[in-house]
Amino acid sequence: MSEHAYSDAERAALYRAIGERRDMRHFAGGEVAPELLARLLEAAHQAPSVGLMQPWRFIRISRRELRTQIQRLVEDERVRTAEALGQRSDEFMKLKVEGINDCAEVLVAALMDEREKHIFGRRTLPEMDLASLSCAIQNLWLAARAEGLGMGWVSLFDPQALAALLGMPAGAKPLAILCLGPVKAFYPAPMLVLEGWATPRPLNEMLYDNHWGEQE
């Protein structure tokens, strides 16, 4: 084992947080103490980013009426998504897809404007800005789980409509509505598995050897 490895207990805690992280939809209200929220956001801010561009921006939604408007945008998209799903539309509409009005905190995670100025690592892969923001969100998610808080990533919304609602500048793009806060319990498995919406595939089906599709 590497001399730089963490202790057995520290490694176990890290893998536990990864394994028990859930995309939460059911929240118990309550609060997130300011110092805890600051700690979680600092964890997000320590994420890696291509060319150290740090493309993430977080907007804390503290006004209840603004939450309501955001929830309406999500509901509009939920209906449109159901229509696009065809035969599975009724099944989809039974799923709980967000906890915006129930959670302690709502954060909108967005990509900054003027990202085209950052070329390092993005000349052939411009979407690496999105990858960097996703790393920040994952940091926040894992830190929240370690702190005993649930978090849910909501992506059912029109990004242009949400950007306009939040007064974002041209070029900025919201990527996630994050619901954060206390929960009564964490799901024992991903909610979509528990609801019978999808079945996860094992890693060995997604691991290739040397060339696409080749497996040992």
Secondary structure, DSSP 4 states (H G I P E B T S, - for coil): --TTPPPHHHHHHHHHHHHH--B----------HHHHHHHHHHHHTS--GGG---EEEEEE--HHHHHHHHHHHHHHHHHHHHHHGGGHHHHHTS----TTTSSEEEEEEEPS-GGG--TTTSS-TTHHHHHHHHHHHHHHHHHHHTT-EEEEE--S-HHHHHHHTTPPTT-EEEEEEEEE--S---SS-HHHHTTS--PPPGGGS--SSSTT---
